[in-house]
Amino acid sequence: MQGAQRALQLNPRLAPAHAALGYIDLEYMRDRAAAKSELETAVALDPNDGESHHRMSHYWISLKTVPGSAYRGSSRRGMQSAELSIGAHMAFTRYEEGRFPEAIDAAAATLQLDASHAPTNW
């Protein structure tokens, strides 16, 4: 957290630093309002940053009432960032949606790329 805060002191327009703080706010601080603000800032600063969209999709998932277009837009942009991370993300998303066979399929496909990928194994 301190690293991201320091990065923003040096350059407040760093989308990855805002995305990192948003994810920390969401997952560890459990402050959805702060998370949404940081993640929206990250996406606005760099609309092409897949990781910012990936983190934003986690925000939408956390609401348990995922607005389809907002989530799907962020998730699709996030898919462009990294094949392994996205495979794990898709498995997690399908699991959270209760679509267990699809979650298993997404995890299996990702593990074919790298059997030791920790997030997918989780």
C-alpha positions in Angstrom: 0.0 0.0 0.0 2.8 2.4 0.9 4.5 1.8 -2.4 1.4 2.7 -4.4 0.8 5.8 -2.2 4.4 6.9 -2.7 4.1 6.3 -6.5 1.0 8.6 -6.5 2.9 11.3 -4.6 5.4 11.3 -7.4 2.9 11.0 -10.2 -0.9 11.1 -9.4 -1.7 10.0 -12.9 -0.4 6.4 -12.6 -3.3 4.1 -13.3 -1.7 0.9 -11.9 -1.1 2.6 -8.6 -4.7 3.7 -8.4 -5.8 0.1 -9.4 -3.5 -1.4 -6.7 -5.0 0.9 -4.0 -8.5 0.2 -5.2 -7.9 -3.5 -4.9 -6.4 -3.1 -1.4 -9.5 -1.0 -0.4 -11.8 -3.7 -1.8 -10.1 -6.9 -0.6 -8.4 -5.9 2.6 -9.9 -2.7 3.9 -13.4 -3.7 2.8 -14.1 -0.1 1.8 -16.2 -0.4 -1.4 -16.7 3.3 -1.8 -12.9 4.0 -1.7 -12.3 1.0 -3.9 -14.8 2.2 -6.5 -13.3 5.7 -6.5 -9.7 4.4 -7.0 -10.7 1.9 -9.6 -12.8 4.3 -11.6 -9.8 6.7 -11.5 -7.5 4.0 -12.8 -9.8 3.1 -15.7 -10.3 6.8 -16.6 -6.6 7.5 -16.6 -5.7 4.6 -18.8 -8.8 3.0 -20.5 -6.5 0.4 -22.2 -4.9 -1.0 -19.0 -6.3 -4.5 -18.8 -5.3 -4.9 -15.1 -7.3 -1.9 -14.0 -10.4 -3.3 -15.7 -9.6 -6.7 -14.2 -9.6 -5.2 -10.7 -12.8 -3.2 -11.5 -14.5 -6.4 -12.4 -13.7 -7.7 -8.9 -15.4 -4.7 -7.5 -18.6 -5.5 -9.5 -18.4 -9.1 -8.4 -18.2 -8.0 -4.8 -21.6 -6.4 -5.1 -23.3 -9.8 -5.7 -25.6 -7.9 -8.0 -23.4 -7.6 -11.0 -24.7 -5.1 -13.5 -24.1 -7.0 -16.7 -22.7 -4.3 -19.0 -20.4 -2.8 -16.4 -19.0 -6.1 -15.3 -18.7 -7.6 -18.7 -17.0 -4.5 -20.1 -14.4 -4.5 -17.3 -14.0 -8.3 -17.5 -13.5 -8.3 -21.3 -10.9 -5.5 -21.1 -9.2 -7.4 -18.3 -9.0 -10.5 -20.4 -6.6 -8.7 -22.7 -4.0 -8.3 -19.9 -2.6 -11.8 -19.2 -3.8 -15.2 -20.3 -3.1 -17.0 -17.1 -4.5 -14.4 -14.8 -7.6 -14.1 -16.9 -8.1 -17.9 -17.0 -8.0 -17.9 -13.2 -10.3 -14.9 -13.1 -12.8 -16.5 -15.4 -12.8 -19.7 -13.2 -13.4 -17.6 -10.1 -16.1 -15.5 -11.8 -18.0 -18.6 -12.9 -17.6 -20.1 -9.4 -19.1 -17.0 -7.8 -22.0 -17.1 -10.3 -22.7 -20.7 -9.3 -21.7 -21.9 -12.8 -19.6 -24.7 -11.5 -19.1 -26.8 -14.6 -17.9 -23.7 -16.5 -15.6 -22.8 -13.6 -14.0 -26.2 -13.7 -13.6 -26.0 -17.5 -12.0 -22.5 -17.2 -9.6 -23.7 -14.5 -8.7 -26.8 -16.5 -7.9 -24.9 -19.6 -5.7 -22.5 -17.7 -3.9 -25.3 -15.9 -3.0 -26.7 -19.3 -1.0 -23.6 -20.0 0.7 -23.7 -16.6 -0.1 -26.5 -14.1 1.7 -24.7 -11.3 -0.3 -21.4 -11.7 -1.1 -20.8 -8.0 -4.3 -18.6 -8.4 -5.8 -21.2 -10.7 -5.0 -24.1 -8.4 -6.6 -22.1 -5.5 
